[in-house]
Amino acid sequence: MKKDGFLPSILWPMNWPIQASTKMTTQLITNASRENNVKLQAMKITANSMTRLISIDKVR
């Protein structure tokens, strides 16, 4: 790394709030996508169950 007398941007106090908000936003997006994944899986299971019930009713 070139030593030109400047601090890396992460060490500059003016960047701290920006980095904190970016990290929080990333965590929120990650948590939301995980929650949506769980809901999607539940919907797939429900759809499969309903398809089976409809098929059984048609056979009767």
SULDA-V414191 format. One record per residue. RES is the residue in one letter. PHI is phi in whole degrees, -180 to 180 (none if undefined). PSI is psi as a letter, one per 30 degrees, with the letter a starting at -180 (none if undefined). D_LAST is the distance of its C-alpha to the last C-alpha in Angstrom with 2 decimals. Layout:
# SULDA-V414191
RES&PHI&PSI&D_LAST ; RES&PHI&PSI&D_LAST
This chain:
# SULDA-V414191
M&none&k&75.46 ; K&-73&k&78.32 ; K&-97&j&80.44 ; D&-112&g&81.52 ; G&90&g&81.98 ; F&-102&k&78.64 ; L&-80&k&76.04 ; P&-59&k&72.50 ; S&-58&e&70.44 ; I&-67&f&68.35 ; L&-88&f&71.58 ; W&-82&j&72.67 ; P&-55&e&72.00 ; M&-64&f&71.17 ; N&-88&f&68.02 ; W&-59&e&66.63 ; P&-62&e&64.79 ; I&-64&e&63.29 ; Q&-66&e&62.03 ; A&-65&e&60.66 ; S&-68&e&58.68 ; T&-65&e&57.34 ; K&-64&e&56.21 ; M&-64&e&54.49 ; T&-61&e&52.74 ; T&-61&e&51.53 ; Q&-65&e&50.18 ; L&-63&e&48.38 ; I&-64&e&46.76 ; T&-62&e&45.76 ; N&-64&e&44.25 ; A&-65&e&42.35 ; S&-69&e&40.91 ; R&-64&e&39.82 ; E&-64&e&38.12 ; N&-65&e&36.37 ; N&-61&e&35.24 ; V&-63&e&33.65 ; K&-63&e&31.88 ; L&-63&e&30.68 ; Q&-62&e&29.29 ; A&-64&e&27.48 ; M&-65&e&26.00 ; K&-64&e&24.82 ; I&-63&e&23.14 ; T&-63&e&21.46 ; A&-63&e&20.33 ; N&-63&e&18.88 ; S&-64&e&16.99 ; M&-66&e&15.62 ; T&-62&e&14.61 ; R&-64&e&12.66 ; L&-64&e&10.89 ; I&-64&e&10.14 ; S&-63&e&8.93 ; I&-64&e&6.51 ; D&-63&e&5.26 ; K&-68&e&5.48 ; V&-69&e&3.81 ; R&-69&none&0.00
